[in-house]
Amino acid sequence: MGIATIFVLCSFAVGVTPSAVTLEADIPFLKLPLSKNASLECCYTAGGSPQKFVWVKSFRCVNVTIGPCTVKLSGHVSGVRHKSDRKHCGTLTMTSVQLNDTGLYQCWLYNSKVYSHGTYLHVYEPLEKKLNLSESTKNKILTVEGVLLFLCVLLPSAALFCKSKKLHELEKKKAQREEENIYQGLNLDDCCDQYDQIERSQARGPYEDVCNIMEEEEEIQLEKP
């Protein structure tokens, strides 16, 4: 009796519980420039009838998170719903987005009391081009930059090569001058006389030199008064 009662109560509880909802993956981030159109979508899967939901928005203002606040439909913002098998989706379309449209957009399901994963919409102001150049002009600028870069590499190398060549020539001239200075202080006549004396002394014997010395001494003595 007790087991049958518990079984009946559980069956009744399952019958009154709303069908389980499975949230589908949303686009996590969407970045758009000013005045573009944005299309956001949230989807869920449910076994029963489609649930009522509404779009909500959360945003930050001076380091404070505001929301979620209900998104009001207007000429600028519109929403539609569609179904495919057990998959239910809602699409939020915004035309000509502005900076204040930035924020996190989610679907709030009334029956299940859950939020969808949501999509963060970031609206930015694009930078204006200061110079409107054609592709041919850009190619010419790139070519000139390449030539200048080549010259910046070539010219210093050529200057360094010329400098090293001049230094080599100066060292060569310096060596030649040093050789000339070595022989500049010598007298060739004196060198020849000294060389002849050395040859004559080697040609004579040691005794001839002694006789010559004695003759010279006698001559010196006869010259004295």
Phi, psi and chi 1 to 4 in degrees:
 res  aa     phi    psi   chi1   chi2   chi3   chi4
   1 MET       -  -44.9 -176.2   64.1 -178.6      -
   2 GLY   -66.7  -39.9      -      -      -      -
   3 ILE   -66.6  -40.6  -62.4  174.5      -      -
   4 ALA   -64.1  -38.3      -      -      -      -
   5 THR   -64.4  -42.6  -55.2      -      -      -
   6 ILE   -63.8  -40.3  -65.1  172.5      -      -
   7 PHE   -62.7  -41.1  179.6   76.7      -      -
   8 VAL   -65.8  -41.1  172.0      -      -      -
   9 LEU   -65.9  -40.9  -68.5  175.1      -      -
  10 CYS   -64.4  -42.0  -69.1      -      -      -
  11 SER   -62.0  -39.7  -59.4      -      -      -
  12 PHE   -65.6  -39.2  178.5   75.7      -      -
  13 ALA   -65.2  -42.2      -      -      -      -
  14 VAL   -64.7  -34.4  171.6      -      -      -
  15 GLY   -68.8  -33.3      -      -      -      -
  16 VAL   -91.9  -10.4  -62.1      -      -      -
  17 THR   -74.5  134.0  -57.2      -      -      -
  18 PRO   -63.5  152.0   21.4  -32.0      -      -
  19 SER   -61.1  146.1   58.4      -      -      -
  20 ALA   -66.6  144.6      -      -      -      -
  21 VAL  -116.3  131.9  173.9      -      -      -
  22 THR  -113.5  118.5  -57.8      -      -      -
  23 LEU   -80.7  135.1  -63.1  175.3      -      -
  24 GLU   -85.6  158.8  -59.9  -68.9  -26.5      -
  25 ALA   -70.2  134.5      -      -      -      -
  26 ASP  -101.6  163.8  -61.7  -25.1      -      -
  27 ILE   -69.3  117.7  -61.3  174.4      -      -
  28 PRO   -69.2  -32.2   24.3  -32.3      -      -
  29 PHE  -145.7  137.3 -175.6   79.4      -      -
  30 LEU  -137.9  123.4 -179.1   61.4      -      -
  31 LYS  -116.5  124.8 -175.1  177.2 -178.8 -180.0
  32 LEU  -137.0  146.0  -67.2  174.9      -      -
  33 PRO   -78.3  170.5   28.1  -33.4      -      -
  34 LEU   -58.2  146.5  -82.3  172.4      -      -
  35 SER    70.3   11.4  -58.2      -      -      -
  36 LYS   -91.9  164.3  -67.2  -67.4 -177.5  177.9
  37 ASN   -94.1  138.8  -62.4  -25.8      -      -
  38 ALA  -117.2  140.6      -      -      -      -
  39 SER  -131.2  115.1 -179.9      -      -      -
  40 LEU  -112.9  146.4  -51.6  177.2      -      -
  41 GLU  -139.2  139.1 -173.9  178.6   56.9      -
  42 CYS  -129.2  138.8   71.8      -      -      -
  43 CYS  -135.3  152.0  -63.8      -      -      -
  44 TYR  -148.6  159.6   65.9   92.2      -      -
  45 THR  -116.4  128.7  -57.3      -      -      -
  46 ALA  -139.9  144.2      -      -      -      -
  47 GLY   -78.0  -28.6      -      -      -      -
  48 GLY   -94.8 -149.1      -      -      -      -
  49 SER   -73.1  155.6   59.7      -      -      -
  50 PRO   -61.9  142.5   21.4  -31.4      -      -
  51 GLN   -91.0  152.2  -61.3 -168.9   16.7      -
  52 LYS   -76.2  138.1  -66.0 -178.4  178.6 -179.6
  53 PHE  -146.4  162.8   66.0   89.3      -      -
  54 VAL  -140.2  148.6   64.0      -      -      -
  55 TRP   -81.0  136.2  -78.0   95.3      -      -
  56 VAL  -128.3  158.3  -65.6      -      -      -
  57 LYS  -134.0  137.1  172.5 -173.5  173.7 -175.9
  58 SER  -122.5  139.1  -57.9      -      -      -
  59 PHE  -148.7  164.4   58.4   95.4      -      -
  60 ARG  -105.7  140.2  -67.8 -176.6   64.3   83.4
  61 CYS  -139.8  112.4 -179.3      -      -      -
  62 VAL    53.1   56.1 -166.7      -      -      -
  63 ASN    61.1   21.6  -62.1  -33.0      -      -
  64 VAL  -125.9  130.5  176.7      -      -      -
  65 THR   -84.5  125.1  -58.4      -      -      -
  66 ILE  -111.3  132.5  -59.5  176.0      -      -
  67 GLY   115.9 -177.6      -      -      -      -
  68 PRO   -76.6  137.7   23.9  -29.9      -      -
  69 CYS  -115.7  144.6  -57.2      -      -      -
  70 THR   -66.7  133.5  -56.9      -      -      -
  71 VAL   -83.1  123.5  177.0      -      -      -
  72 LYS   -88.1  129.7  -64.2 -179.7  179.9 -179.3
  73 LEU   -78.1  142.1  -58.0 -179.4      -      -
  74 SER  -156.6 -168.8   61.3      -      -      -
  75 GLY   -66.2  -25.6      -      -      -      -
  76 HIS   -85.4  -28.3  165.6   61.9      -      -
  77 VAL  -126.5  130.3 -179.6      -      -      -
  78 SER  -137.9  152.0   60.8      -      -      -
  79 GLY  -134.8  142.0      -      -      -      -
  80 VAL  -135.0  160.1  -66.1      -      -      -
  81 ARG  -127.4  146.3  -60.1 -180.0 -176.0 -177.1
  82 HIS  -150.9  159.3   52.1   88.5      -      -
  83 LYS  -132.2  141.8  178.3 -176.5  176.6 -177.7
  84 SER  -138.1  108.7  175.8      -      -      -
  85 ASP    56.6 -120.6  -65.2  -26.7      -      -
  86 ARG   -93.6    3.1  -63.3  177.1   57.0 -171.9
  87 LYS   -96.2  124.1 -174.5  176.8  179.6 -179.4
  88 HIS  -112.2  134.2  -55.2  -89.2      -      -
  89 CYS  -133.7  153.5  -63.7      -      -      -
  90 GLY  -131.2  138.0      -      -      -      -
  91 THR  -119.2  129.5  -57.1      -      -      -
  92 LEU  -110.6  121.8 -176.2   69.3      -      -
  93 THR  -115.6  130.9  -56.3      -      -      -
  94 MET  -124.9  128.7  -68.7  179.1  -74.9      -
  95 THR  -100.2  140.3   58.2      -      -      -
  96 SER    52.2   66.0 -174.7      -      -      -
  97 VAL   -63.4  149.7  -65.8      -      -      -
  98 GLN  -118.6  172.5  -57.9  -60.6  -42.9      -
  99 LEU   -62.2  -34.3  -66.2  176.0      -      -
 100 ASN   -75.9   -1.8   55.9    5.8      -      -
 101 ASP   -82.6   -5.3  -69.2  -33.3      -      -
 102 THR   -64.5  134.7  -61.6      -      -      -
 103 GLY   162.2  179.1      -      -      -      -
 104 LEU   -96.7  120.8  176.9   64.3      -      -
 105 TYR  -106.3  128.5  -69.7   83.5      -      -
 106 GLN  -135.5  163.2  -62.8  172.1  -75.8      -
 107 CYS  -103.3  132.4  -72.7      -      -      -
 108 TRP  -105.3  115.2  165.4 -111.7      -      -
 109 LEU   -89.9  117.2  -79.8   66.8      -      -
 110 TYR   -62.5  -52.3  -74.5  109.9      -      -
 111 ASN   -64.7  -46.3  -61.7  -19.2      -      -
 112 SER   -83.0  -16.3  -59.8      -      -      -
 113 LYS    55.2   51.1  -62.7 -178.1  179.8  179.5
 114 VAL  -133.3  155.4  -66.8      -      -      -
 115 TYR  -102.2  146.9  -70.0   98.8      -      -
 116 SER   -73.5  168.5   64.1      -      -      -
 117 HIS   -60.9  -39.9  -58.9  -65.3      -      -
 118 GLY    91.3  163.5      -      -      -      -
 119 THR  -129.8  130.5  -59.4      -      -      -
 120 TYR   -92.3  119.3 -173.8   83.6      -      -
 121 LEU   -97.7  124.1  174.9   64.3      -      -
 122 HIS  -116.5  116.1  175.5   63.2      -      -
 123 VAL  -103.7  128.1 -178.4      -      -      -
 124 TYR  -128.6  160.2   67.1   95.0      -      -
 125 GLU   -97.8  113.8 -174.4  175.4    0.8      -
 126 PRO   -68.7  152.2   25.2  -32.7      -      -
 127 LEU   -77.0  138.3  -63.5  176.0      -      -
 128 GLU   -82.2  140.9  -63.3 -179.2    0.1      -
 129 LYS   -74.1  126.0  -67.2 -177.0  178.5  179.9
 130 LYS   -76.3  -36.6  -62.8  -64.4 -179.9   69.7
 131 LEU  -121.9  125.1  -63.7  175.2      -      -
 132 ASN   -98.2   90.0 -169.3    8.6      -      -
 133 LEU  -100.8  144.2  -58.9  177.0      -      -
 134 SER   -80.3  168.0   61.2      -      -      -
 135 GLU   -65.1  -38.0  -69.0  -62.3  -33.0      -
 136 SER   -64.3  -40.4   59.8      -      -      -
 137 THR   -65.1  -40.5  -55.4      -      -      -
 138 LYS   -62.2  -40.1  -67.8  179.0 -178.8  178.0
 139 ASN   -65.6  -38.9  -66.9  -27.4      -      -
 140 LYS   -64.7  -41.3  -69.2  178.5 -178.1  178.2
 141 ILE   -63.4  -41.4  -67.2  173.6      -      -
 142 LEU   -64.3  -38.1  -68.4  174.9      -      -
 143 THR   -64.7  -44.8  -56.7      -      -      -
 144 VAL   -62.7  -40.9  172.9      -      -      -
 145 GLU   -62.0  -39.5  -71.5  179.1   -8.0      -
 146 GLY   -64.3  -41.1      -      -      -      -
 147 VAL   -64.9  -44.2  172.8      -      -      -
 148 LEU   -62.7  -39.2  -67.9  176.7      -      -
 149 LEU   -64.7  -40.1 -178.4   60.6      -      -
 150 PHE   -63.2  -42.6  177.0   75.1      -      -
 151 LEU   -65.0  -38.3  -66.8  176.3      -      -
 152 CYS   -62.9  -28.6  -70.0      -      -      -
 153 VAL   -85.6  -37.8  174.4      -      -      -
 154 LEU   -75.4  -44.9 -179.7   63.1      -      -
 155 LEU   -61.9  -48.2  -68.2  179.0      -      -
 156 PRO   -60.6  -35.1  -23.9   34.7      -      -
 157 SER   -66.5  -42.8  -58.1      -      -      -
 158 ALA   -64.9  -41.2      -      -      -      -
 159 ALA   -63.0  -40.4      -      -      -      -
 160 LEU   -66.0  -37.9 -176.3   61.5      -      -
 161 PHE   -65.1  -45.1  176.1   76.4      -      -
 162 CYS   -62.3  -40.1  -65.5      -      -      -
 163 LYS   -64.2  -43.0 -173.1  176.1 -179.3 -179.4
 164 SER   -66.1  -35.4   61.3      -      -      -
 165 LYS   -66.2  -41.5 -173.0  176.1 -179.9  179.8
 166 LYS   -64.6  -40.5  -71.0 -179.3 -179.9  179.6
 167 LEU   -62.8  -38.2  -70.6  174.5      -      -
 168 HIS   -64.7  -42.9  179.8   69.5      -      -
 169 GLU   -64.7  -40.6  -68.3  177.6   -5.5      -
 170 LEU   -63.5  -40.6  -69.7  174.3      -      -
 171 GLU   -64.5  -37.1  -69.5  178.5   -4.4      -
 172 LYS   -65.8  -44.1 -170.8  174.7 -179.9 -179.5
 173 LYS   -64.6  -38.1  -69.6 -179.8 -179.9  179.3
 174 LYS   -63.2  -39.9 -175.7  177.8  179.9 -178.6
 175 ALA   -65.3  -40.1      -      -      -      -
 176 GLN   -64.4  -40.8  -68.6  177.8   -5.0      -
 177 ARG   -63.8  -38.7  -70.4  177.1 -176.5  175.6
 178 GLU   -63.9  -38.7  -70.2  178.4   -7.1      -
 179 GLU   -65.4  -40.7  -69.3  179.0   -1.4      -
 180 GLU   -64.4  -38.2  -68.1  175.9   -2.9      -
 181 ASN   -66.5  -28.5  -67.8  -27.9      -      -
 182 ILE   -66.8  -42.3  -68.7  172.7      -      -
 183 TYR   -90.2   -6.9  -64.6  103.0      -      -
 184 GLN   -70.3  -34.9 -171.2  173.4    5.2      -
 185 GLY   -81.9   -3.1      -      -      -      -
 186 LEU   -89.6  140.1  -62.8  177.4      -      -
 187 ASN   -99.6  117.2 -170.0   -9.3      -      -
 188 LEU   -65.5  -33.9  -63.6  178.3      -      -
 189 ASP   -64.5  -45.1  -64.7  -25.7      -      -
 190 ASP   -61.9  -39.5  -64.7  -20.3      -      -
 191 CYS   -63.2  -40.0  -66.5      -      -      -
 192 CYS   -66.7  -43.1  -67.2      -      -      -
 193 ASP   -61.6  -44.7  -66.3  -20.1      -      -
 194 GLN   -64.3  -35.6  -68.1  177.6    0.7      -
 195 TYR   -69.0  -39.2 -178.6   73.4      -      -
 196 ASP   -65.3  -40.7  -67.1  -23.0      -      -
 197 GLN   -62.2  -40.5  -69.4  177.4    3.7      -
 198 ILE   -64.7  -39.3  -68.2  171.2      -      -
 199 GLU   -67.5  -40.8  -74.4 -174.4  -15.3      -
 200 ARG   -65.1  -38.4  -75.3 -162.8  -60.9  -90.1
 201 SER   -67.9  -32.7   63.9      -      -      -
 202 GLN   -75.1  -31.5  -70.3  178.1   -6.2      -
 203 ALA   -71.1  -36.0      -      -      -      -
 204 ARG   -78.0  156.5  -61.1  173.1 -172.9  172.6
 205 GLY   -84.2  169.1      -      -      -      -
 206 PRO   -66.4  -27.0   22.1  -30.6      -      -
 207 TYR   -75.5  -34.6  -61.3  103.3      -      -
 208 GLU   -62.2  -36.2  -67.8 -178.9   -2.3      -
 209 ASP   -66.5  -35.6  -66.1  -22.0      -      -
 210 VAL   -67.7  -42.8  173.0      -      -      -
 211 CYS   -62.6  -43.0  -66.1      -      -      -
 212 ASN   -60.7  -40.2  -68.0  -28.1      -      -
 213 ILE   -65.5  -40.2  -67.6  171.6      -      -
 214 MET   -66.3  -42.1  -67.9  177.3   64.4      -
 215 GLU   -61.1  -40.6  -69.1  177.2   -1.7      -
 216 GLU   -65.1  -38.4  -70.2  176.9   -1.1      -
 217 GLU   -65.4  -38.7  -70.6 -179.4   -8.6      -
 218 GLU   -65.3  -41.1  -69.7  177.1   -1.6      -
 219 GLU   -59.9  -40.1  -69.3  178.2   -1.4      -
 220 ILE   -64.9  -38.4  -67.0  171.3      -      -
 221 GLN   -69.3  -37.4  -70.5  178.5   -1.8      -
 222 LEU   -67.7  -28.5  -68.9  173.7      -      -
 223 GLU   -72.3  -21.4  -70.5  178.7   -2.3      -
 224 LYS   -70.9  142.8  -69.2 -178.0  179.9 -179.7
 225 PRO   -69.9      -   21.1  -28.2      -      -
